[in-house]
Amino acid sequence: MPRVRRDPSQLMTADVVSVEDPLANPRTHRRRHPPWIAYAFLAPNILGVLAFTLVPLVGGVLISFTKWDVVSGLQGIRWVGLANFANLLHDASFGHALVRTLLFVLITVPVTVLLGLALAIALNQPIPGQGALRAIFFLPYVVNIIAIGTVWLIMYNPQSGLINRTLRAFGISSPPGWLIDQWWALPSLMLISIWAGIGYVAVIYLAALQDMPIDLHEAAMVDGAGIWTRFRTITWPALLPTTMFLVITNMISSSQGFGMIAFLTQGGPGSASTTASYYMYQNGFMYYRFGYAAAVGFTMFLGVFVFTSILWRWQRDRGLYA
């Protein structure tokens, strides 16, 4: 009996059809992988967000409408409504702390972003030891804040610190007292914040620069565009989303800065380096005015949220690839 030869394409089609694809049948796929399995994997993260983010946030908002010293326990909570927020409007110390916070943010954030961008452009060039340099510049961002503060505390020493010794070597006989000087304490903290944040900004910018297509630059070079023209018309618009991300995250971080102030100056000398975050700490953990401290924190949260929303909406449809 002669054998019937089958078309290879028909054989392949028949074999493929005969094999059941679990993904082709949604009902079969759901039976094999129940939905509760996905929720089981998500449960730790969901519980973490609820326990450490949403519950404290809601609790802090509710406490801001109360008068509570913690020592008296839960029975000592007394509802005062908007009294804490009304007192903030007449609190000169909070106003001064808010001004210092704005100065801290408005100076450190732009300088950190611009210097980080310049460093990223330099590291994006084919230079020897490029990988080692990236790690060195990024290192301050991951080092413990106490270690960073200790190093700068030694450098800022008015008598034997490296900075003042260098200034005296250049003929400045009376250099600043830095952290113990009322006028220089806050700028000294700004310098530390800028130094510690440049590496992080540079790494983020460097990733964006390396992901940028080079065909636009090559076309601009063919048309005779110079370095500055290419940066202004191609590089900067392409980096705008990254820039907005860095500005927003650095603004949030700077407005909430607490550790370096608590370690180096404790808000002093006097109140020269008391920002809103440290003022909130003082009211809560020194004066036991937790309701008032929560009102300070909630006010700062609203301010940062509004400014972030405005900035985010402004940058939409402004990038190169928008």
C-alpha positions in Angstrom: 0.0 0.0 0.0 1.5 3.3 -1.1 2.3 5.8 1.7 0.6 9.1 1.6 3.1 11.9 1.8 1.9 14.9 3.8 2.8 18.4 3.3 5.3 19.5 5.9 3.3 22.7 6.5 0.2 20.7 7.2 2.1 18.4 9.6 3.5 21.4 11.5 0.0 23.0 11.7 -1.5 19.8 12.9 1.1 19.3 15.6 0.8 22.9 16.8 -3.0 22.6 17.0 -2.8 19.3 18.8 -0.7 20.9 21.6 -2.8 22.7 24.1 -1.5 26.2 24.9 -2.6 27.1 28.5 -2.3 30.8 27.7 -4.6 30.5 24.6 -7.5 29.4 26.8 -8.1 32.0 29.6 -10.4 29.7 31.5 -7.7 26.9 31.6 -5.1 29.5 32.6 -7.2 30.8 35.4 -7.9 27.3 36.7 -4.2 26.5 36.8 -3.2 29.8 38.4 -5.8 31.1 40.8 -5.9 34.9 41.4 -5.2 34.5 45.1 -1.6 33.4 44.2 -0.9 36.9 42.8 -2.4 38.6 45.8 -0.3 36.3 48.1 2.8 37.6 46.4 1.6 41.2 46.7 0.5 40.9 50.3 3.8 41.7 51.9 4.2 44.9 50.0 0.6 45.9 50.5 0.9 45.2 54.2 4.1 47.1 54.4 2.6 50.2 52.7 -0.4 50.1 54.9 1.6 49.6 58.1 4.5 52.0 57.5 3.0 54.6 55.1 -0.8 55.0 55.0 -1.6 54.3 58.7 1.1 56.7 59.9 0.1 59.3 57.3 -3.6 59.2 58.3 -2.7 59.1 62.0 -0.4 62.1 61.6 -3.2 64.1 59.9 -5.7 63.3 62.6 -3.2 64.1 65.4 -2.6 67.6 63.8 -6.2 68.5 64.8 -5.6 67.6 68.5 -3.6 68.6 71.5 -1.5 65.7 72.8 1.6 65.3 74.9 1.9 61.5 74.5 2.8 61.2 78.2 -0.9 61.3 79.2 -1.7 58.3 76.9 -4.5 58.0 74.4 -7.0 59.4 77.0 -5.0 62.6 77.0 -5.9 63.4 73.3 -8.0 66.5 73.1 -9.6 67.6 69.8 -8.8 71.3 69.0 -9.8 71.5 65.4 -7.9 74.0 63.4 -6.3 75.7 66.4 -2.9 74.3 65.7 -2.9 75.6 62.1 -4.2 79.0 63.3 -1.3 79.2 65.8 1.2 78.4 62.9 0.1 81.6 61.2 1.2 83.7 64.2 4.2 81.6 65.1 7.3 83.7 64.3 9.6 80.8 65.0 7.8 78.6 62.4 7.9 81.5 59.9 11.7 81.8 60.3 12.2 78.1 60.1 10.1 78.0 56.9 12.2 80.8 55.3 15.4 78.8 56.1 13.9 75.7 54.6 13.0 77.6 51.4 16.5 79.1 51.2 18.0 75.6 51.8 15.9 74.1 49.0 16.2 77.0 46.5 20.0 77.1 46.8 20.9 73.4 47.2 18.6 71.8 44.6 19.5 73.9 41.5 23.2 73.9 42.4 23.2 70.1 43.0 21.3 69.4 39.7 23.6 71.7 37.6 26.8 70.4 39.0 25.6 66.8 38.7 24.7 67.5 35.1 28.2 68.9 34.4 29.8 65.9 36.1 27.6 63.5 34.1 28.6 65.1 30.8 32.3 64.9 31.8 31.9 61.2 32.9 30.1 60.5 29.6 33.3 61.1 27.7 35.8 58.3 26.9 38.2 58.9 29.7 40.5 56.4 31.5 39.0 55.0 34.7 35.5 56.0 33.9 33.9 53.2 36.0 36.0 53.9 39.0 35.3 57.6 38.8 31.5 57.0 38.7 31.8 54.8 41.9 33.9 57.4 43.7 31.5 60.3 43.0 28.4 58.2 43.9 30.0 56.9 47.1 28.9 59.9 49.3 25.3 59.3 48.5 25.4 55.8 50.0 27.7 56.4 52.9 26.1 56.7 56.4 25.2 60.2 57.3 27.0 60.0 60.6 30.2 59.1 58.8 29.8 62.1 56.4 29.0 64.4 59.3 32.1 63.3 61.2 34.4 64.0 58.3 32.9 67.4 57.7 32.9 68.2 61.4 36.7 67.7 61.4 37.1 69.7 58.2 35.0 72.6 59.6 37.0 72.8 62.8 37.7 76.6 63.3 41.3 76.0 64.5 42.7 72.8 63.0 40.2 72.1 60.2 41.5 71.6 56.7 39.3 74.3 55.3 40.4 77.1 57.7 44.0 76.0 57.5 43.9 76.3 53.7 42.2 79.7 54.0 44.9 80.9 56.4 47.6 79.7 53.9 46.1 82.0 51.3 46.3 85.0 53.7 42.8 85.0 55.3 43.7 85.5 58.9 40.2 85.3 60.3 38.3 82.5 58.5 34.6 81.8 59.4 33.7 79.6 62.4 31.4 77.7 60.0 29.1 75.5 62.1 29.5 77.6 65.2 28.9 80.9 63.4 25.4 82.2 63.2 25.8 83.4 59.6 27.7 80.5 58.3 26.0 77.5 59.9 23.2 77.2 57.3 25.5 77.7 54.3 27.9 75.1 55.7 25.0 72.6 55.8 24.1 73.5 52.3 27.6 72.8 51.1 27.5 69.3 52.7 24.1 68.6 51.1 25.4 69.7 47.7 28.5 67.6 48.0 26.6 64.5 49.0 24.0 64.8 46.3 26.1 65.5 43.2 27.1 61.9 42.7 23.5 60.6 42.7 22.4 63.3 40.2 25.4 62.6 38.0 24.6 58.8 37.9 20.9 59.4 36.9 21.9 62.0 34.3 24.6 59.6 33.0 22.1 56.9 32.4 19.8 59.3 30.5 22.7 60.5 28.4 23.8 57.0 27.4 20.2 56.1 26.6 19.9 59.1 24.3 19.9 58.3 20.5 22.9 59.8 18.7 21.3 60.2 15.3 20.0 63.7 16.2 23.4 64.9 17.3 25.0 63.5 14.1 22.4 65.2 12.0 23.0 68.5 13.8 26.8 68.1 13.4 26.3 67.6 9.7 24.2 70.9 9.6 27.1 72.7 11.3 25.6 73.0 14.8 28.1 73.7 17.6 28.4 72.1 21.0 26.3 74.7 22.8 23.6 74.7 20.0 23.3 70.9 20.2 23.1 71.0 24.0 20.4 73.7 24.0 18.3 72.2 21.2 18.7 68.5 21.7 20.4 67.4 24.9 18.6 69.6 27.3 15.1 69.0 25.9 15.8 65.3 26.0 16.9 65.5 29.6 13.9 67.6 30.8 11.9 64.6 32.2 15.0 63.4 34.0 15.7 66.9 35.3 12.2 67.2 36.6 12.5 63.9 38.4 15.8 65.0 40.0 14.4 68.4 41.0 11.3 67.0 42.6 13.1 64.2 44.5 15.9 66.5 45.7 13.4 69.2 46.7 11.5 66.6 48.8 14.7 65.3 50.3 16.1 68.8 51.1 12.8 70.0 52.6 12.8 67.0 54.9 16.5 67.2 55.8 17.0 66.4 59.4 19.8 64.0 60.2 22.7 66.3 59.3 21.2 69.2 61.2 20.6 67.1 64.3 24.1 65.7 64.2 26.1 68.8 63.5 24.3 71.9 64.7 21.1 70.8 66.6 19.4 73.8 65.0 22.0 76.3 66.2 23.8 78.3 67.0 20.6 79.8 68.5 18.1 79.0 65.8 20.3 79.8 62.8 20.0 76.4 61.2 16.6 75.4 62.5 14.6 74.3 59.4 10.9 73.3 59.4 11.8 69.6 59.8 14.0 70.3 62.9 11.4 72.7 64.3 8.8 69.9 64.0 11.2 67.6 65.9 11.7 70.2 68.6 8.0 70.6 69.2 7.3 66.9 69.2 10.2 65.3 71.0 11.5 68.2 73.1 8.4 70.1 74.1 6.0 67.2 73.8 3.6 69.2 71.6 2.8 66.3 69.2 -0.4 67.8 67.9 1.4 71.0 67.0 4.4 69.1 65.5 2.0 67.1 63.3 0.4 70.3 62.1 3.9 71.6 61.1 4.5 68.3 59.2 1.1 68.3 57.5 1.6 71.9 56.4 5.0 71.0 54.9 3.4 68.0 53.2 0.8 70.2 51.6 3.3 72.8 50.4 5.6 70.2 48.8 2.6 68.4 47.3 1.2 71.5 45.7 4.6 72.7 44.4 5.4 69.2 43.0 2.1 69.0 41.2 2.6 72.5 39.6 6.1 71.6 38.5 5.1 68.2 37.1 2.2 69.7 35.1 4.5 72.4 33.8 7.0 70.0 32.4 4.4 67.9 30.5 4.6 68.1 26.7 7.8 70.2 27.0 10.4 67.4 26.4 12.1 66.5 23.2 10.0 63.3 22.8 6.7 64.7 24.1 
